Amino acid sequence: MTDAMTIVSLARRTDRINMKDITSLLIDDFIELHGDRSYKDDAAIMGGIGTLKGRPVTVIGNHKGTTIEENRQTNFGSPHPEGYRKSLRLMKQAEKFNRPVINFINTAGAYAGVEAEERGQGEAIASNLLEMSTLSVPILSIILGEGGSGGALALALSDEVWMMEFSIYSILSPEGFSSILWKDAKRAKEAAELMKLTSSDLKELGIIEKVIKETEGSEWLDKKSILADLKESISDKLIELEKQPKDMLIQKRYERFRKY
């Protein structure tokens, strides 16, 4: 059994499935939309419209790079407030046109710099949570790598949350947890075990609904096969969610989070 800190390391790898893979292999006819209509476009959040097995969908996700230069351009996947405001704009647009929303999460957390706080980082995240709680279209969130803190939750207040097999979802990093609890970041491995941040832990605890396999036995599955299976799973789930009356969809979403 893989230990928690090893899974943390795997979740942070730059060669994991990313938004470029999603928008080229999973979503057809993808058109990227930009900007929050208030300040600027945040490259840490990629979003737009496309189709999944012929169904129009809105797709939003944290965008990390695979090189140092790309990571600098996308702020290592840590959004500023305008990134969350862009995502909310696209989700409200999806509601207007009755399109389901699929969110893909891979961030260590929202950007915590001074300029982000000056532009209302906390308010932007809170607005996402408030608006997503009553969004009248299906919302499905999938954690691709790191799912860190409120920065991840801002895209994860959904009807269901799924995780890749070697991804993580937690209130903060193991290094941050051990620094706060024990004043010693070197105890991160110990912290990772205590935090129950792996997909298997969170599935057992009922925090997430599905684990997406990345391996078969000891062999890693290739991205194309993972995404082909994922396309079928997402399509089936959207069909199921779309059958529910809108008021029931919202009520079940509310009850999902209240049970925690």
Protein Blocks (a to p, Z undefined) as FASTA:
>chain_A
ZZfklmmmmmmpckbccfklmmmmmpghiacdedjhlmmccfkbccddddeehiacdddd
ddddfbfklmmmnonopacfklmmmmmmmmmmmmmnopacddddddfbdcfbfklmmnom
mmmmmmmmmmmmmocbdcddddfkbcehjklmmmmccfbdcddfkbcddfbdfklmmmmm
nopaklmmmmmmmnopafklmmmnomambdcdfbehjaccdfklmmmmmmmmmmmmmmmm
mmpcfklmmmmmmmmmmmZZ
